[in-house]
Amino acid sequence: MTDVTMTINGRAVSGAVEGRTLLSTFLRETAGLTGTHIGCDTAQCGACTVHVNGASMKSCTVFAQEADGAEVTTIEGMANADGSLNTIQQAFQDHHGLQCGFCTPGMVMTAAALLKENPKPSETEVRDYLKGNLCRCTGYHNIVKAIMAASGQDVSAIAAE
């Protein structure tokens, strides 16, 4: 067992982990933050996407020991300081960018990374950026609309697929 400490959503969290403990497991089981979903454990679905030191990554591909000393942001850390939904989360709600909700945390975290890199992405750029995230319910159309809306763009011209 190895002791690790990381700052998760602005709060120091420590725990003893085995070398094989994934960051996704540490977040859920040690930190008690169950918004980071584990969908595949093979980096295919993106449901476990978080930000580590500002970079978007799939937490099922990172060992907890690798994140020792890191700043980690999960979906729980995305809300505004008063607990209200942030712009991206609100856009997902307003444009029905979710159905069952399983992929939503990863989609929101990926969207935040995209909008940080490219504040006004085109529809094609949004779709391309989401290639590492799977949704089995929505067909992506409303997810794309939500991300475009969160960027402050007019979404009325986005055609249904």
N, CA, C and O of each residue as an XYZ file, in Angstrom:
644
protein
N       0.846     -1.186      0.000
C       0.000      0.000      0.000
C       0.887      1.243      0.000
O       1.944      1.278      0.630
N       0.432      2.240     -0.712
C       1.147      3.511     -0.802
C       0.174      4.624     -0.457
O      -0.979      4.595     -0.888
N       0.618      5.592      0.305
C      -0.219      6.741      0.630
C      -0.162      7.756     -0.503
O       0.912      8.087     -1.006
N      -1.327      8.240     -0.894
C      -1.406      9.289     -1.904
C      -2.280     10.417     -1.376
O      -3.200     10.202     -0.587
N      -1.968     11.615     -1.829
C      -2.773     12.785     -1.513
C      -2.929     13.587     -2.782
O      -1.960     13.825     -3.503
N      -4.130     13.997     -3.050
C      -4.391     14.861     -4.198
C      -5.459     15.865     -3.809
O      -6.217     15.650     -2.863
N      -5.509     16.948     -4.538
C      -6.540     17.949     -4.303
C      -7.651     17.671     -5.301
O      -7.461     17.778     -6.512
N      -8.806     17.316     -4.774
C      -9.943     16.979     -5.628
C     -11.022     18.029     -5.415
O     -11.551     18.183     -4.313
N     -11.334     18.733     -6.463
C     -12.347     19.800     -6.412
C     -12.043     20.794     -5.295
O     -12.941     21.278     -4.606
N     -10.737     21.086     -5.134
C     -10.314     22.081     -4.163
C     -10.136     21.576     -2.740
O      -9.855     22.362     -1.834
N     -10.296     20.276     -2.534
C     -10.206     19.687     -1.196
C      -9.145     18.598     -1.184
O      -9.137     17.733     -2.059
N      -8.252     18.629     -0.205
C      -7.215     17.601     -0.089
C      -7.842     16.275      0.319
O      -8.616     16.201      1.273
N      -7.489     15.226     -0.426
C      -7.982     13.883     -0.130
C      -6.774     12.950     -0.112
O      -5.955     12.948     -1.030
N      -6.684     12.157      0.955
C      -5.584     11.211      1.099
C      -6.143      9.814      1.288
O      -7.271      9.626      1.745
N      -5.325      8.845      0.923
C      -5.721      7.465      1.135
C      -4.585      6.535      0.801
O      -3.644      6.910      0.101
N      -4.672      5.322      1.302
C      -3.698      4.284      0.998
C      -4.230      3.462     -0.166
O      -5.374      3.008     -0.149
N      -3.383      3.274     -1.182
C      -3.821      2.553     -2.375
C      -2.838      1.450     -2.734
O      -1.647      1.533     -2.433
N      -3.351      0.435     -3.371
C      -2.499     -0.585     -3.971
C      -1.961     -0.006     -5.278
O      -2.548      0.923     -5.832
N      -0.876     -0.537     -5.759
C      -0.290     -0.047     -6.999
C      -1.222     -0.125     -8.187
O      -1.097      0.669     -9.120
N      -2.147     -1.056     -8.175
C      -3.072     -1.254     -9.297
C      -4.352     -0.419     -9.198
O      -5.194     -0.485    -10.093
N      -4.511      0.357     -8.137
C      -5.734      1.140     -7.945
C      -5.821      2.245     -8.997
O      -4.921      3.075     -9.124
N      -6.904      2.234     -9.733
C      -7.119      3.258    -10.751
C      -7.625      4.547    -10.108
O      -8.244      4.528     -9.044
N      -7.349      5.653    -10.771
C      -7.847      6.943    -10.280
C      -9.367      6.915    -10.193
O      -9.932      7.447     -9.237
N     -10.033      6.317    -11.152
C     -11.502      6.237    -11.122
C     -11.988      5.537     -9.856
O     -12.969      5.964     -9.248
N     -11.316      4.482     -9.466
C     -11.678      3.749     -8.245
C     -11.402      4.598     -7.015
O     -12.225      4.644     -6.100
N     -10.260      5.269     -6.978
C      -9.919      6.142     -5.855
C     -10.971      7.236     -5.694
O     -11.410      7.520     -4.579
N     -11.371      7.842     -6.795
C     -12.377      8.918     -6.736
C     -13.695      8.410     -6.171
O     -14.314      9.076     -5.341
N     -14.118      7.259     -6.606
C     -15.400      6.725     -6.180
C     -15.349      6.132     -4.768
O     -16.216      6.415     -3.941
N     -14.336      5.314     -4.498
C     -14.321      4.558     -3.248
C     -13.640      5.287     -2.092
O     -14.091      5.176     -0.952
N     -12.586      6.017     -2.355
C     -11.885      6.711     -1.271
C     -12.432      8.117     -1.078
O     -12.700      8.536      0.048
N     -12.597      8.847     -2.181
C     -13.083     10.228     -2.078
C     -14.606     10.295     -1.988
O     -15.152     11.336     -1.624
N     -15.297      9.207     -2.313
C     -16.754      9.183     -2.232
C     -17.443     10.002     -3.309
O     -18.593     10.407     -3.142
N     -16.750     10.250     -4.411
C     -17.304     11.054     -5.510
C     -17.763     10.117     -6.628
O     -16.980      9.727     -7.494
N     -19.027      9.773     -6.589
C     -19.543      8.754     -7.503
C     -20.036      9.307     -8.834
O     -20.591      8.564     -9.644
N     -19.843     10.584     -9.066
C     -20.225     11.166    -10.355
C     -19.334     10.702    -11.484
O     -19.761     10.683    -12.638
N     -18.103     10.328    -11.177
C     -17.202      9.774    -12.178
C     -17.617      8.331    -12.383
O     -17.442      7.494    -11.497
N     -18.171      8.039    -13.558
C     -18.709      6.708    -13.810
C     -17.657      5.790    -14.411
O     -16.781      6.229    -15.156
N     -17.755      4.527    -14.081
C     -16.879      3.511    -14.657
C     -17.737      2.701    -15.619
O     -18.613      1.941    -15.208
N     -17.468      2.881    -16.898
C     -18.301      2.226    -17.889
C     -17.657      1.040    -18.557
O     -18.340      0.078    -18.908
N     -16.336      1.091    -18.742
C     -15.723      0.027    -19.526
C     -14.360     -0.417    -19.005
O     -13.944     -1.540    -19.287
N     -13.658      0.416    -18.262
C     -12.302      0.131    -17.776
C     -11.305     -0.111    -18.911
O     -10.233     -0.669    -18.678
N     -11.637      0.294    -20.116
C     -10.734      0.101    -21.259
C     -10.522      1.387    -22.046
O     -10.001      1.340    -23.161
N     -10.909      2.526    -21.502
C     -10.740      3.841    -22.143
C     -11.552      3.997    -23.418
O     -11.220      4.830    -24.262
N     -12.602      3.215    -23.570
C     -13.417      3.295    -24.774
C     -14.608      4.240    -24.645
O     -15.008      4.858    -25.631
N     -15.185      4.365    -23.440
C     -16.472      5.052    -23.329
C     -16.386      6.505    -22.877
O     -17.264      7.293    -23.227
N     -15.376      6.887    -22.123
C     -15.236      8.273    -21.677
C     -16.091      8.665    -20.488
O     -16.064      9.826    -20.081
N     -16.851      7.740    -19.913
C     -17.719      8.069    -18.779
C     -16.919      8.471    -17.544
O     -17.455      9.105    -16.636
N     -15.642      8.104    -17.508
C     -14.806      8.380    -16.343
C     -13.924      9.617    -16.529
O     -12.991      9.823    -15.754
N     -14.198     10.431    -17.527
C     -13.350     11.588    -17.831
C     -13.349     12.599    -16.688
O     -14.400     12.994    -16.182
N     -12.152     13.003    -16.298
C     -11.924     14.027    -15.279
C     -10.812     14.930    -15.796
O     -10.246     14.675    -16.859
N     -10.501     15.973    -15.056
C      -9.373     16.838    -15.394
C      -8.298     16.650    -14.332
O      -8.571     16.747    -13.135
N      -7.077     16.381    -14.777
C      -5.935     16.229    -13.875
C      -4.921     17.308    -14.247
O      -4.393     17.332    -15.359
N      -4.664     18.196    -13.293
C      -3.785     19.345    -13.550
C      -4.207     20.098    -14.800
O      -3.371     20.561    -15.576
N      -5.523     20.215    -14.984
C      -6.080     20.978    -16.085
C      -6.239     20.224    -17.389
O      -6.831     20.752    -18.331
N      -5.731     19.012    -17.473
C      -5.835     18.225    -18.699
C      -6.947     17.185    -18.568
O      -7.076     16.521    -17.539
N      -7.736     17.057    -19.614
C      -8.803     16.073    -19.638
C      -8.198     14.686    -19.837
O      -7.364     14.483    -20.720
N      -8.630     13.727    -19.002
C      -8.174     12.364    -19.193
C      -9.191     11.376    -18.641
O     -10.009     11.696    -17.779
N      -9.107     10.182    -19.166
C      -9.984      9.109    -18.709
C      -9.349      8.505    -17.465
O      -8.251      7.952    -17.517
N     -10.055      8.618    -16.352
C      -9.483      8.208    -15.070
C      -9.296      6.701    -14.937
O      -8.667      6.239    -13.985
N      -9.835      5.926    -15.882
C      -9.597      4.481    -15.860
C      -8.257      4.136    -16.490
O      -7.859      2.971    -16.503
N      -7.548      5.149    -17.018
C      -6.246      4.912    -17.637
C      -5.101      5.437    -16.772
O      -3.939      5.393    -17.178
N      -5.431      5.929    -15.590
C      -4.438      6.543    -14.710
C      -4.465      5.811    -13.370
O      -5.533      5.594    -12.796
N      -3.308      5.438    -12.883
C      -3.238      4.868    -11.544
C      -3.340      5.993    -10.526
O      -2.858      7.098    -10.775
N      -3.948      5.729     -9.406
C      -4.087      6.738     -8.355
C      -2.719      7.272     -7.936
O      -2.579      8.461     -7.650
N      -1.721      6.410     -7.900
C      -0.370      6.838     -7.528
C       0.181      7.884     -8.496
O       0.949      8.759     -8.097
N      -0.212      7.795     -9.765
C       0.247      8.761    -10.761
C      -0.350     10.142    -10.517
O       0.211     11.148    -10.949
N      -1.474     10.191     -9.835
C      -2.138     11.464     -9.549
C      -1.752     12.017     -8.177
O      -2.298     13.031     -7.744
N      -0.827     11.367     -7.499
C      -0.375     11.857     -6.198
C       0.159     13.274     -6.358
O       1.041     13.523     -7.180
N      -0.374     14.198     -5.573
C       0.030     15.600     -5.633
C      -0.678     16.418     -6.692
O      -0.433     17.619     -6.807
N      -1.543     15.802     -7.461
C      -2.214     16.485     -8.572
C      -3.467     17.238     -8.120
O      -4.011     17.004     -7.040
N      -3.890     18.134     -8.978
C      -5.173     18.835     -8.849
C      -6.155     18.093     -9.752
O      -5.955     18.030    -10.965
N      -7.196     17.542     -9.179
C      -8.181     16.771     -9.932
C      -9.537     17.466     -9.847
O      -9.979     17.875     -8.773
N     -10.179     17.590    -10.994
C     -11.543     18.126    -11.017
C     -12.454     17.051    -11.573
O     -12.203     16.490    -12.640
N     -13.519     16.771    -10.832
C     -14.526     15.800    -11.259
C     -15.814     16.554    -11.589
O     -15.887     17.774    -11.443
N     -16.806     15.826    -12.027
C     -18.093     16.451    -12.349
C     -18.662     17.193    -11.132
O     -19.317     18.224    -11.287
N     -18.416     16.674     -9.930
C     -18.916     17.342     -8.734
C     -18.276     18.714     -8.542
O     -18.861     19.581     -7.893
N     -17.103     18.918     -9.089
C     -16.402     20.192     -8.970
C     -16.750     21.186    -10.055
O     -16.209     22.292    -10.076
N     -17.638     20.818    -10.952
C     -17.988     21.698    -12.075
C     -19.082     22.703    -11.729
O     -19.208     23.722    -12.408
N     -19.858     22.448    -10.712
C     -20.955     23.353    -10.342
C     -20.400     24.713     -9.919
O     -19.238     24.828     -9.530
N     -21.231     25.719     -9.998
C     -20.858     27.048     -9.518
C     -20.670     27.006     -8.004
O     -21.124     26.074     -7.341
N     -20.006     28.008     -7.470
C     -19.714     28.061     -6.025
C     -20.978     27.967     -5.173
O     -20.942     27.438     -4.062
N     -22.090     28.477     -5.688
C     -23.338     28.431     -4.923
C     -24.093     27.107     -5.097
O     -25.193     26.934     -4.571
N     -23.482     26.171     -5.847
C     -24.111     24.870     -6.051
C     -24.984     24.786     -7.285
O     -25.442     23.702     -7.645
N     -25.221     25.911     -7.940
C     -26.037     25.887     -9.158
C     -25.229     25.307    -10.320
O     -24.000     25.247    -10.270
N     -25.933     24.889    -11.351
C     -25.279     24.309    -12.516
C     -24.411     25.341    -13.217
O     -24.785     26.509    -13.313
N     -23.243     24.909    -13.713
C     -22.426     25.833    -14.494
C     -23.014     25.945    -15.904
O     -24.014     25.295    -16.211
N     -22.417     26.744    -16.739
C     -22.951     27.006    -18.076
C     -23.114     25.735    -18.895
O     -24.133     25.551    -19.560
N     -22.122     24.860    -18.853
C     -22.193     23.627    -19.643
C     -23.284     22.710    -19.099
O     -24.089     22.183    -19.866
N     -23.315     22.520    -17.804
C     -24.334     21.668    -17.196
C     -25.736     22.200    -17.496
O     -26.644     21.431    -17.814
N     -25.904     23.515    -17.394
C     -27.213     24.117    -17.674
C     -27.599     23.915    -19.134
O     -28.762     23.657    -19.441
N     -26.629     24.031    -20.031
C     -26.910     23.825    -21.454
C     -27.323     22.379    -21.721
O     -28.206     22.130    -22.542
N     -26.695     21.428    -21.037
C     -27.102     20.028    -21.196
C     -28.548     19.853    -20.740
O     -29.312     19.122    -21.369
N     -28.925     20.518    -19.655
C     -30.306     20.431    -19.192
C     -31.256     21.136    -20.170
O     -32.287     20.580    -20.547
N     -30.909     22.347    -20.572
C     -31.777     23.136    -21.448
C     -32.000     22.497    -22.813
O     -33.081     22.625    -23.387
N     -30.987     21.810    -23.337
C     -31.065     21.245    -24.689
C     -31.201     19.730    -24.677
O     -30.968     19.067    -25.688
N     -31.576     19.197    -23.538
C     -31.800     17.758    -23.347
C     -30.627     16.951    -23.894
O     -30.807     16.021    -24.680
N     -29.414     17.328    -23.459
C     -28.212     16.642    -23.886
C     -27.932     15.402    -23.060
O     -26.779     14.992    -22.927
N     -28.960     14.807    -22.510
C     -28.801     13.597    -21.707
C     -30.109     12.836    -21.730
O     -31.178     13.407    -21.947
N     -30.007     11.565    -21.505
C     -31.200     10.755    -21.320
C     -31.021      9.921    -20.068
O     -31.528     10.287    -19.008
N     -30.308      8.803    -20.169
C     -30.134      7.996    -18.957
C     -29.155      8.665    -17.992
O     -29.216      8.426    -16.786
N     -28.252      9.502    -18.513
C     -27.321     10.248    -17.681
C     -26.008      9.557    -17.390
O     -25.126     10.159    -16.778
N     -25.848      8.313    -17.808
C     -24.621      7.602    -17.468
C     -23.387      8.241    -18.099
O     -22.351      8.354    -17.443
N     -23.478      8.653    -19.338
C     -22.326      9.248    -20.019
C     -22.166     10.732    -19.710
O     -21.115     11.308    -19.992
N     -23.177     11.351    -19.143
C     -23.211     12.806    -18.978
C     -22.023     13.385    -18.226
O     -21.477     14.389    -18.685
N     -21.582     12.824    -17.103
C     -20.417     13.419    -16.437
C     -19.187     13.488    -17.347
O     -18.496     14.505    -17.397
N     -18.927     12.403    -18.058
C     -17.795     12.392    -18.973
C     -17.979     13.359    -20.132
O     -17.026     14.011    -20.557
N     -19.197     13.452    -20.640
C     -19.479     14.390    -21.730
C     -19.269     15.834    -21.270
O     -18.679     16.637    -21.992
N     -19.747     16.162    -20.079
C     -19.589     17.525    -19.547
C     -18.110     17.847    -19.347
O     -17.659     18.940    -19.688
N     -17.360     16.900    -18.798
C     -15.931     17.129    -18.576
C     -15.185     17.282    -19.897
O     -14.284     18.114    -20.007
N     -15.552     16.490    -20.894
C     -14.940     16.604    -22.223
C     -15.321     17.928    -22.862
O     -14.482     18.587    -23.476
N     -16.580     18.321    -22.722
C     -17.031     19.606    -23.265
C     -16.268     20.763    -22.638
O     -15.892     21.709    -23.329
N     -16.039     20.691    -21.341
C     -15.288     21.755    -20.653
C     -13.871     21.856    -21.199
O     -13.348     22.955    -21.381
N     -13.250     20.708    -21.462
C     -11.894     20.713    -22.028
C     -11.901     21.311    -23.430
O     -11.021     22.096    -23.784
N     -12.894     20.936    -24.219
C     -13.001     21.494    -25.575
C     -13.158     23.003    -25.534
O     -12.440     23.725    -26.226
N     -14.093     23.482    -24.728
C     -14.377     24.917    -24.691
C     -13.218     25.713    -24.089
O     -13.077     26.904    -24.364
N     -12.401     25.070    -23.282
C     -11.190     25.727    -22.770
C     -10.188     25.909    -23.911
O      -9.555     26.958    -24.026
N     -10.049     24.887    -24.746
C      -9.127     24.928    -25.890
C      -9.670     25.773    -27.037
O      -8.926     26.499    -27.697
N     -10.970     25.668    -27.260
C     -11.599     26.303    -28.418
C     -12.954     26.862    -27.983
O     -13.957     26.152    -28.038
N     -12.996     28.116    -27.556
C     -14.222     28.680    -26.995
C     -15.416     28.761    -27.965
O     -16.559     28.849    -27.515
N     -15.177     28.733    -29.255
C     -16.263     28.807    -30.243
C     -16.091     27.727    -31.307
O     -15.860     28.045    -32.474
N     -16.200     26.462    -30.926
C     -15.990     25.385    -31.896
C     -17.138     25.289    -32.894
O     -18.274     25.659    -32.594
N     -16.825     24.789    -34.079
C     -17.865     24.499    -35.064
C     -18.553     23.193    -34.669
O     -18.069     22.464    -33.804
N     -19.668     22.912    -35.302
C     -20.373     21.655    -35.029
C     -19.468     20.461    -35.346
O     -19.441     19.481    -34.601
N     -18.739     20.551    -36.442
C     -17.820     19.475    -36.822
C     -16.731     19.293    -35.775
O     -16.381     18.162    -35.438
N     -16.195     20.387    -35.260
C     -15.155     20.300    -34.228
C     -15.699     19.680    -32.946
O     -14.996     18.909    -32.293
N     -16.930     19.999    -32.575
C     -17.544     19.396    -31.381
C     -17.686     17.895    -31.590
O     -17.300     17.104    -30.729
N     -18.234     17.508    -32.723
C     -18.427     16.077    -32.999
C     -17.096     15.330    -33.008
O     -17.007     14.214    -32.496
N     -16.074     15.936    -33.582
C     -14.758     15.308    -33.625
C     -14.187     15.158    -32.218
O     -13.610     14.120    -31.894
N     -14.340     16.173    -31.389
C     -13.795     16.152    -30.029
C     -14.472     15.093    -29.167
O     -13.857     14.545    -28.252
N     -15.725     14.808    -29.458
C     -16.484     13.835    -28.667
C     -16.236     12.386    -29.077
O     -16.850     11.481    -28.512
N     -15.362     12.148    -30.035
C     -15.146     10.785    -30.523
C     -14.704      9.809    -29.442
O     -14.903      8.604    -29.595
N     -14.114     10.288    -28.361
C     -13.682      9.411    -27.279
C     -14.736      9.167    -26.219
O     -14.452      8.551    -25.192
N     -15.962      9.647    -26.456
C     -17.052      9.473    -25.495
C     -18.221      8.783    -26.178
O     -18.628      9.169    -27.273
N     -18.754      7.769    -25.531
C     -19.883      7.036    -26.090
C     -21.170      7.335    -25.342
O     -21.192      7.429    -24.115
N     -22.237      7.481    -26.107
C     -23.580      7.621    -25.547
C     -24.458      6.617    -26.260
O     -24.477      6.558    -27.490
N     -25.175      5.838    -25.497
C     -26.040      4.822    -26.097
C     -27.483      5.280    -26.238
O     -28.317      4.546    -26.768
N     -27.788      6.488    -25.768
C     -29.181      6.926    -25.737
C     -29.521      8.053    -26.704
O     -30.553      7.996    -27.372
N     -28.673      9.077    -26.794
C     -29.112     10.324    -27.412
C     -28.819     10.482    -28.884
O     -29.453     11.307    -29.542
N     -27.893      9.733    -29.425
C     -27.518      9.951    -30.812
C     -26.657     11.192    -30.984
O     -26.380     11.586    -32.117
N     -26.232     11.810    -29.913
C     -25.290     12.922    -29.871
C     -25.849     14.268    -30.319
O     -25.267     15.302    -29.990
N     -26.929     14.291    -31.037
C     -27.438     15.551    -31.577
C     -27.646     16.610    -30.495
O     -27.163     17.735    -30.624
N     -28.351     16.259    -29.447
C     -28.620     17.243    -28.394
C     -27.390     17.529    -27.535
O     -27.281     18.605    -26.947
N     -26.475     16.583    -27.462
C     -25.212     16.831    -26.761
C     -24.431     17.898    -27.514
O     -23.899     18.830    -26.910
N     -24.363     17.762    -28.825
C     -23.676     18.757    -29.660
C     -24.351     20.117    -29.512
O     -23.681     21.136    -29.347
N     -25.677     20.125    -29.572
C     -26.409     21.391    -29.395
C     -26.090     22.023    -28.047
O     -25.887     23.234    -27.964
N     -26.045     21.222    -27.001
C     -25.769     21.737    -25.662
C     -24.376     22.355    -25.594
O     -24.201     23.424    -25.009
N     -23.400     21.704    -26.178
C     -22.033     22.228    -26.152
C     -21.941     23.516    -26.964
O     -21.292     24.475    -26.546
N     -22.585     23.532    -28.113
C     -22.601     24.749    -28.941
C     -23.283     25.889    -28.179
O     -22.813     27.027    -28.200
N     -24.386     25.579    -27.512
C     -25.096     26.604    -26.732
C     -24.232     27.102    -25.577
O     -24.215     28.297    -25.284
N     -23.520     26.195    -24.924
C     -22.641     26.592    -23.817
C     -21.528     27.525    -24.294
O     -20.997     28.320    -23.518
N     -21.185     27.420    -25.577
C     -20.152     28.296    -26.138
C     -20.725     29.659    -26.539
O     -19.998     30.540    -26.999
N     -22.032     29.813    -26.357
C     -22.672     31.085    -26.668
C     -23.100     31.215    -28.120
O     -23.428     32.310    -28.576
N     -23.099     30.112    -28.845
C     -23.455     30.151    -30.259
C     -24.933     29.824    -30.461
O     -25.560     29.157    -29.638
N     -25.465     30.307    -31.568
C     -26.847     30.021    -31.958
C     -26.930     28.565    -32.406
O     -26.180     28.137    -33.284
N     -27.822     27.824    -31.817
C     -27.939     26.407    -32.146
C     -29.147     26.105    -33.039
O     -29.400     24.943    -33.358
N     -29.882     27.117    -33.437
C     -31.091     26.893    -34.235
C     -30.788     26.306    -35.605
O     -31.651     25.664    -36.204
N     -29.589     26.511    -36.107
C     -29.243     26.018    -37.443
C     -28.688     24.601    -37.430
O     -28.431     24.041    -38.496
N     -28.496     24.007    -36.264
C     -27.950     22.654    -36.209
C     -29.042     21.701    -36.640
O     -30.104     21.618    -36.023
N     -28.756     20.983    -37.716
C     -29.742     20.085    -38.302
C     -29.766     18.765    -37.533
O     -28.737     18.286    -37.056
N     -30.943     18.199    -37.425
C     -31.082     16.884    -36.798
C     -30.481     15.849    -37.730
O     -30.528     15.980    -38.953
N     -29.920     14.825    -37.125
C     -29.320     13.745    -37.936
C     -30.342     12.678    -38.216
O     -30.035     11.689    -38.880
